[in-house]
């Protein structure tokens, strides 16, 4: 029912409860939230749990259609309606979706003239093809999504208030990833599993690496997180993704000049690139592990990273480093 929906925060539990409830009611839904939070995923769940789940489900990216083509794409056209038109005419999205659901993604991008025509569909359940004079009845449930503030657009005369209330029968606000950080570990594991299958590989990921990903700021939300995990999996070399793999992949500028090959400048490199920010325990563990592998003896390792041999032994025991 929830299409493998990751839900490990109170904020998303509320959203999931709302969408499963509204799915059963044949009303229009307006989904709002930042770019990349998964608004299309929400629309999919509503459709799969609705009474129209066996009927057409047409997804439209309103921002991707040229303004001069919108009317004919949405409502179709009669034969000979314009130069280059199909000789037999063409059905639009609303005719094709009859008895089903239309998902209007980026609905805030619609020009005002199309908004006026869309209002007729929501009010009267009928459309006119371009070049046509006969109304065509259509029974469509509309799910809309936007990352814009439509109320602000209404004040600026960029979005029709009457259409807003027609589309916003039931509002669903999807929280950003910063409001649901508890879900990041589950999302990361889900993406690792997905791309292991896609690329025919078998990589795991260390807890320290997941902790690091959890604390980052994801301005692009889930979409950015997924793309980053995919990139990390491609660039990682070992069977397990380590914290070093993640930092190197996501912070190219910080690592592009680093060279651990020369024992003499190891300490200099560490000071140059990491002393400016507090080192979290997870990074410290990976740093010590790397130095131990490179230098072997605790004396050389401790000297290279600037701590006493006693401290190093204690930290190795703390982190379980052999």
DRENLO-313152 format. One record per residue (C-alpha): residue number from 0; x negated, y, z negated; residue in three letters. Coordinates in pm, whole numbers. Example, Ala and Ser with C-alpha at 12.3 -4.5 7.8 and 13.67 -1.06 7.14 Angstrom:
2
+-----+--------+--------+--------+-----+
:   i :     px :     py :     pz :  aa :
+-----+--------+--------+--------+-----+
:   0 :  -1230 :   -450 :   -780 : Ala :
:   1 :  -1367 :   -106 :   -714 : Ser :
+-----+--------+--------+--------+-----+
END
This chain:
322
+-----+--------+--------+--------+-----+
:   i :     px :     py :     pz :  aa :
+-----+--------+--------+--------+-----+
:   0 :      0 :      0 :      0 : Unk :
:   1 :   -279 :    242 :    -82 : Unk :
:   2 :   -508 :    139 :    207 : Unk :
:   3 :   -820 :     81 :    -12 : Unk :
:   4 :   -771 :    425 :   -161 : Unk :
:   5 :  -1049 :    511 :   -408 : Unk :
:   6 :   -878 :    645 :   -718 : Unk :
:   7 :  -1082 :    660 :  -1040 : Unk :
:   8 :   -996 :   1007 :  -1169 : Unk :
:   9 :   -684 :   1144 :  -1331 : Unk :
:  10 :   -656 :   1408 :  -1059 : Unk :
:  11 :   -637 :   1150 :   -780 : Unk :
:  12 :   -417 :    916 :   -982 : Unk :
:  13 :   -157 :   1194 :   -990 : Unk :
:  14 :   -192 :   1247 :   -613 : Unk :
:  15 :   -158 :    874 :   -542 : Unk :
:  16 :    153 :    855 :   -758 : Unk :
:  17 :    302 :   1152 :   -571 : Unk :
:  18 :    237 :   1021 :   -222 : Unk :
:  19 :    364 :    671 :   -293 : Unk :
:  20 :    681 :    827 :   -432 : Unk :
:  21 :    742 :   1073 :   -148 : Unk :
:  22 :    664 :    808 :    115 : Unk :
:  23 :   1005 :    653 :     52 : Unk :
:  24 :   1191 :    980 :    103 : Unk :
:  25 :   1236 :   1081 :    466 : Unk :
:  26 :   1126 :   1443 :    423 : Unk :
:  27 :    853 :   1665 :    559 : Unk :
:  28 :    526 :   1681 :    364 : Unk :
:  29 :    256 :   1951 :    360 : Unk :
:  30 :    -90 :   1831 :    254 : Unk :
:  31 :   -339 :   2099 :    149 : Unk :
:  32 :   -702 :   2084 :     40 : Unk :
:  33 :  -1056 :   2170 :    139 : Unk :
:  34 :  -1217 :   2034 :    454 : Unk :
:  35 :  -1327 :   1674 :    409 : Unk :
:  36 :  -1113 :   1576 :    108 : Unk :
:  37 :   -927 :   1307 :    301 : Unk :
:  38 :   -600 :   1469 :    408 : Unk :
:  39 :   -570 :   1233 :    704 : Unk :
:  40 :   -609 :    938 :    467 : Unk :
:  41 :   -317 :   1071 :    263 : Unk :
:  42 :   -106 :   1099 :    580 : Unk :
:  43 :   -189 :    737 :    669 : Unk :
:  44 :    -74 :    613 :    328 : Unk :
:  45 :    253 :    806 :    352 : Unk :
:  46 :    321 :    662 :    697 : Unk :
:  47 :    241 :    302 :    598 : Unk :
:  48 :    476 :    321 :    299 : Unk :
:  49 :    760 :    503 :    473 : Unk :
:  50 :   1079 :    364 :    625 : Unk :
:  51 :    933 :    463 :    964 : Unk :
:  52 :    619 :    252 :    929 : Unk :
:  53 :    710 :     37 :   1231 : Unk :
:  54 :    780 :    339 :   1450 : Unk :
:  55 :    536 :    565 :   1644 : Unk :
:  56 :    277 :    757 :   1442 : Unk :
:  57 :    122 :   1035 :   1647 : Unk :
:  58 :   -171 :   1238 :   1510 : Unk :
:  59 :   -236 :   1584 :   1652 : Unk :
:  60 :   -534 :   1806 :   1579 : Unk :
:  61 :   -377 :   2147 :   1633 : Unk :
:  62 :   -717 :   2317 :   1643 : Unk :
:  63 :   -835 :   2098 :   1931 : Unk :
:  64 :   -563 :   2187 :   2185 : Unk :
:  65 :   -609 :   2487 :   2414 : Unk :
:  66 :   -336 :   2749 :   2345 : Unk :
:  67 :   -219 :   2748 :   2708 : Unk :
:  68 :   -162 :   2371 :   2693 : Unk :
:  69 :      9 :   2349 :   2356 : Unk :
:  70 :    368 :   2387 :   2468 : Unk :
:  71 :    344 :   2122 :   2738 : Unk :
:  72 :    151 :   1886 :   2506 : Unk :
:  73 :    399 :   1924 :   2221 : Unk :
:  74 :    724 :   1931 :   2416 : Unk :
:  75 :    645 :   1789 :   2761 : Unk :
:  76 :    743 :   1934 :   3098 : Unk :
:  77 :    980 :   1873 :   3387 : Unk :
:  78 :    857 :   1780 :   3732 : Unk :
:  79 :    730 :   2081 :   3924 : Unk :
:  80 :    723 :   2295 :   3610 : Unk :
:  81 :    385 :   2441 :   3706 : Unk :
:  82 :    104 :   2395 :   3955 : Unk :
:  83 :    -74 :   2067 :   3896 : Unk :
:  84 :    212 :   1920 :   3691 : Unk :
:  85 :    280 :   1548 :   3715 : Unk :
:  86 :    532 :   1485 :   3993 : Unk :
:  87 :    762 :   1292 :   3761 : Unk :
:  88 :    723 :   1522 :   3461 : Unk :
:  89 :    579 :   1420 :   3125 : Unk :
:  90 :    693 :   1346 :   2773 : Unk :
:  91 :    543 :   1555 :   2494 : Unk :
:  92 :    433 :   1444 :   2150 : Unk :
:  93 :    776 :   1493 :   1994 : Unk :
:  94 :    957 :   1280 :   2251 : Unk :
:  95 :    691 :   1010 :   2223 : Unk :
:  96 :    723 :   1012 :   1843 : Unk :
:  97 :   1104 :    984 :   1840 : Unk :
:  98 :   1220 :    796 :   1525 : Unk :
:  99 :    861 :    801 :   1400 : Unk :
: 100 :    617 :   1042 :   1235 : Unk :
: 101 :    402 :   1324 :   1369 : Unk :
: 102 :     92 :   1432 :   1178 : Unk :
: 103 :      5 :   1796 :   1247 : Unk :
: 104 :   -353 :   1829 :   1128 : Unk :
: 105 :   -485 :   2188 :   1094 : Unk :
: 106 :   -130 :   2320 :   1126 : Unk :
: 107 :   -250 :   2665 :   1020 : Unk :
: 108 :   -420 :   2699 :   1358 : Unk :
: 109 :    -91 :   2702 :   1554 : Unk :
: 110 :    -20 :   3027 :   1744 : Unk :
: 111 :    301 :   3212 :   1655 : Unk :
: 112 :    483 :   3128 :   1980 : Unk :
: 113 :    439 :   2754 :   1920 : Unk :
: 114 :    542 :   2802 :   1557 : Unk :
: 115 :    871 :   2949 :   1678 : Unk :
: 116 :    936 :   2648 :   1901 : Unk :
: 117 :    834 :   2410 :   1625 : Unk :
: 118 :   1087 :   2578 :   1398 : Unk :
: 119 :   1364 :   2478 :   1640 : Unk :
: 120 :   1254 :   2115 :   1613 : Unk :
: 121 :   1265 :   2123 :   1232 : Unk :
: 122 :   1601 :   2305 :   1223 : Unk :
: 123 :   1798 :   2148 :   1508 : Unk :
: 124 :   1610 :   1829 :   1587 : Unk :
: 125 :   1584 :   1916 :   1954 : Unk :
: 126 :   1327 :   2038 :   2204 : Unk :
: 127 :   1314 :   2188 :   2552 : Unk :
: 128 :   1057 :   2065 :   2798 : Unk :
: 129 :    856 :   2330 :   2982 : Unk :
: 130 :   1067 :   2416 :   3288 : Unk :
: 131 :   1372 :   2240 :   3142 : Unk :
: 132 :   1714 :   2376 :   3047 : Unk :
: 133 :   1863 :   2072 :   2877 : Unk :
: 134 :   1792 :   2018 :   2507 : Unk :
: 135 :   1645 :   1679 :   2417 : Unk :
: 136 :   1731 :   1534 :   2078 : Unk :
: 137 :   1441 :   1401 :   1876 : Unk :
: 138 :   1431 :   1251 :   1527 : Unk :
: 139 :   1083 :   1303 :   1385 : Unk :
: 140 :    940 :   1326 :   1034 : Unk :
: 141 :    659 :   1581 :   1015 : Unk :
: 142 :    352 :   1550 :    795 : Unk :
: 143 :    131 :   1860 :    812 : Unk :
: 144 :   -215 :   1931 :    675 : Unk :
: 145 :   -428 :   2242 :    642 : Unk :
: 146 :   -734 :   2375 :    461 : Unk :
: 147 :   -598 :   2728 :    490 : Unk :
: 148 :   -388 :   2924 :    242 : Unk :
: 149 :    -63 :   2949 :    439 : Unk :
: 150 :     90 :   3194 :    192 : Unk :
: 151 :   -194 :   3436 :    266 : Unk :
: 152 :   -140 :   3380 :    637 : Unk :
: 153 :    230 :   3458 :    591 : Unk :
: 154 :    139 :   3792 :    427 : Unk :
: 155 :    -89 :   3868 :    722 : Unk :
: 156 :    190 :   3778 :    968 : Unk :
: 157 :    -16 :   3488 :   1099 : Unk :
: 158 :    223 :   3213 :    993 : Unk :
: 159 :    601 :   3208 :    992 : Unk :
: 160 :    757 :   3197 :    648 : Unk :
: 161 :   1065 :   3009 :    771 : Unk :
: 162 :    848 :   2739 :    929 : Unk :
: 163 :    638 :   2716 :    613 : Unk :
: 164 :    944 :   2628 :    405 : Unk :
: 165 :   1056 :   2373 :    665 : Unk :
: 166 :    720 :   2197 :    658 : Unk :
: 167 :    659 :   2234 :    284 : Unk :
: 168 :    956 :   2032 :    157 : Unk :
: 169 :    714 :   1831 :    -57 : Unk :
: 170 :    362 :   1973 :   -117 : Unk :
: 171 :     61 :   1753 :   -186 : Unk :
: 172 :   -258 :   1925 :   -306 : Unk :
: 173 :   -568 :   1708 :   -267 : Unk :
: 174 :   -842 :   1802 :   -518 : Unk :
: 175 :  -1199 :   1861 :   -403 : Unk :
: 176 :  -1476 :   1614 :   -479 : Unk :
: 177 :  -1615 :   1840 :   -753 : Unk :
: 178 :  -1284 :   1790 :   -935 : Unk :
: 179 :  -1309 :   1411 :   -910 : Unk :
: 180 :  -1677 :   1330 :   -962 : Unk :
: 181 :  -1580 :   1009 :  -1140 : Unk :
: 182 :  -1495 :    860 :   -802 : Unk :
: 183 :  -1832 :    925 :   -639 : Unk :
: 184 :  -1996 :    594 :   -753 : Unk :
: 185 :  -1702 :    393 :   -617 : Unk :
: 186 :  -1701 :    594 :   -295 : Unk :
: 187 :  -2077 :    544 :   -248 : Unk :
: 188 :  -2046 :    168 :   -301 : Unk :
: 189 :  -1753 :    160 :    -58 : Unk :
: 190 :  -1954 :    343 :    212 : Unk :
: 191 :  -2259 :    121 :    152 : Unk :
: 192 :  -2040 :   -186 :    205 : Unk :
: 193 :  -1878 :    -33 :    513 : Unk :
: 194 :  -2205 :     51 :    688 : Unk :
: 195 :  -2371 :   -274 :    585 : Unk :
: 196 :  -2096 :   -445 :    781 : Unk :
: 197 :  -2109 :   -200 :   1071 : Unk :
: 198 :  -2486 :   -217 :   1117 : Unk :
: 199 :  -2531 :   -584 :   1026 : Unk :
: 200 :  -2761 :   -512 :    732 : Unk :
: 201 :  -2754 :   -597 :    363 : Unk :
: 202 :  -2874 :   -306 :    150 : Unk :
: 203 :  -2788 :   -237 :   -211 : Unk :
: 204 :  -2829 :     90 :   -395 : Unk :
: 205 :  -2990 :    161 :   -732 : Unk :
: 206 :  -2789 :    310 :  -1017 : Unk :
: 207 :  -3035 :    599 :  -1035 : Unk :
: 208 :  -2964 :    683 :   -673 : Unk :
: 209 :  -2589 :    678 :   -736 : Unk :
: 210 :  -2632 :    902 :  -1041 : Unk :
: 211 :  -2822 :   1152 :   -829 : Unk :
: 212 :  -2551 :   1152 :   -562 : Unk :
: 213 :  -2290 :   1201 :   -832 : Unk :
: 214 :  -2454 :   1520 :   -958 : Unk :
: 215 :  -2499 :   1685 :   -618 : Unk :
: 216 :  -2265 :   1955 :   -489 : Unk :
: 217 :  -2064 :   1822 :   -196 : Unk :
: 218 :  -1924 :   2129 :    -25 : Unk :
: 219 :  -1810 :   1909 :    263 : Unk :
: 220 :  -1640 :   1674 :     16 : Unk :
: 221 :  -1588 :   1305 :    103 : Unk :
: 222 :  -1673 :   1355 :    470 : Unk :
: 223 :  -2014 :   1499 :    381 : Unk :
: 224 :  -2076 :   1227 :    122 : Unk :
: 225 :  -1995 :    951 :    372 : Unk :
: 226 :  -2219 :   1101 :    641 : Unk :
: 227 :  -2502 :   1134 :    387 : Unk :
: 228 :  -2470 :    771 :    272 : Unk :
: 229 :  -2473 :    659 :    635 : Unk :
: 230 :  -2790 :    862 :    703 : Unk :
: 231 :  -2958 :    729 :    387 : Unk :
: 232 :  -2884 :    369 :    485 : Unk :
: 233 :  -3036 :    421 :    828 : Unk :
: 234 :  -3351 :    592 :    697 : Unk :
: 235 :  -3414 :    362 :    397 : Unk :
: 236 :  -3671 :     87 :    453 : Unk :
: 237 :  -3631 :   -151 :    160 : Unk :
: 238 :  -3354 :   -393 :     74 : Unk :
: 239 :  -3238 :   -154 :   -198 : Unk :
: 240 :  -3182 :    220 :   -164 : Unk :
: 241 :  -3385 :    394 :   -434 : Unk :
: 242 :  -3364 :    741 :   -579 : Unk :
: 243 :  -3675 :    833 :   -381 : Unk :
: 244 :  -3499 :    724 :    -59 : Unk :
: 245 :  -3202 :    946 :   -140 : Unk :
: 246 :  -3405 :   1254 :   -234 : Unk :
: 247 :  -3631 :   1221 :     68 : Unk :
: 248 :  -3334 :   1188 :    302 : Unk :
: 249 :  -3127 :   1471 :    155 : Unk :
: 250 :  -3411 :   1711 :     78 : Unk :
: 251 :  -3625 :   1703 :    390 : Unk :
: 252 :  -3789 :   2039 :    318 : Unk :
: 253 :  -3907 :   1931 :    -24 : Unk :
: 254 :  -4066 :   1612 :    103 : Unk :
: 255 :  -4194 :   1694 :    449 : Unk :
: 256 :  -4534 :   1806 :    319 : Unk :
: 257 :  -4573 :   1538 :     50 : Unk :
: 258 :  -4860 :   1294 :     88 : Unk :
: 259 :  -4917 :   1028 :   -177 : Unk :
: 260 :  -5197 :    860 :     18 : Unk :
: 261 :  -5478 :   1061 :   -140 : Unk :
: 262 :  -5535 :    979 :   -506 : Unk :
: 263 :  -5712 :   1311 :   -562 : Unk :
: 264 :  -5411 :   1526 :   -472 : Unk :
: 265 :  -5135 :   1310 :   -622 : Unk :
: 266 :  -5107 :   1525 :   -935 : Unk :
: 267 :  -5117 :   1843 :   -727 : Unk :
: 268 :  -4831 :   1725 :   -506 : Unk :
: 269 :  -4614 :   1634 :   -804 : Unk :
: 270 :  -4670 :   1974 :   -967 : Unk :
: 271 :  -4606 :   2162 :   -643 : Unk :
: 272 :  -4276 :   1999 :   -550 : Unk :
: 273 :  -4106 :   1900 :   -873 : Unk :
: 274 :  -4229 :   2114 :  -1163 : Unk :
: 275 :  -3979 :   2390 :  -1075 : Unk :
: 276 :  -3676 :   2181 :  -1171 : Unk :
: 277 :  -3612 :   1963 :  -1473 : Unk :
: 278 :  -3673 :   1598 :  -1395 : Unk :
: 279 :  -3382 :   1379 :  -1487 : Unk :
: 280 :  -3455 :   1039 :  -1635 : Unk :
: 281 :  -3360 :    859 :  -1319 : Unk :
: 282 :  -3619 :   1051 :  -1119 : Unk :
: 283 :  -3880 :   1002 :  -1387 : Unk :
: 284 :  -3827 :    626 :  -1370 : Unk :
: 285 :  -3880 :    614 :   -995 : Unk :
: 286 :  -4179 :    847 :  -1013 : Unk :
: 287 :  -4350 :    628 :  -1273 : Unk :
: 288 :  -4266 :    312 :  -1079 : Unk :
: 289 :  -4419 :    461 :   -763 : Unk :
: 290 :  -4735 :    573 :   -944 : Unk :
: 291 :  -4775 :    233 :  -1115 : Unk :
: 292 :  -4752 :     55 :   -780 : Unk :
: 293 :  -5011 :    291 :   -633 : Unk :
: 294 :  -5270 :    298 :   -909 : Unk :
: 295 :  -5220 :    -33 :  -1086 : Unk :
: 296 :  -5384 :     42 :  -1421 : Unk :
: 297 :  -5202 :    241 :  -1689 : Unk :
: 298 :  -5507 :    462 :  -1736 : Unk :
: 299 :  -5519 :    578 :  -1374 : Unk :
: 300 :  -5143 :    608 :  -1352 : Unk :
: 301 :  -5117 :    816 :  -1669 : Unk :
: 302 :  -5400 :   1041 :  -1553 : Unk :
: 303 :  -5239 :   1091 :  -1210 : Unk :
: 304 :  -4901 :   1199 :  -1342 : Unk :
: 305 :  -5036 :   1400 :  -1633 : Unk :
: 306 :  -4927 :   1207 :  -1941 : Unk :
: 307 :  -5113 :   1002 :  -2200 : Unk :
: 308 :  -5161 :    628 :  -2161 : Unk :
: 309 :  -4953 :    573 :  -2475 : Unk :
: 310 :  -4667 :    781 :  -2334 : Unk :
: 311 :  -4682 :    586 :  -2008 : Unk :
: 312 :  -4662 :    250 :  -2185 : Unk :
: 313 :  -4366 :    373 :  -2388 : Unk :
: 314 :  -4186 :    503 :  -2078 : Unk :
: 315 :  -4254 :    183 :  -1883 : Unk :
: 316 :  -4097 :    -15 :  -2164 : Unk :
: 317 :  -3801 :    227 :  -2178 : Unk :
: 318 :  -3732 :    188 :  -1807 : Unk :
: 319 :  -3815 :   -180 :  -1783 : Unk :
: 320 :  -4100 :   -125 :  -1536 : Unk :
: 321 :  -4334 :   -424 :  -1500 : Unk :
+-----+--------+--------+--------+-----+
END
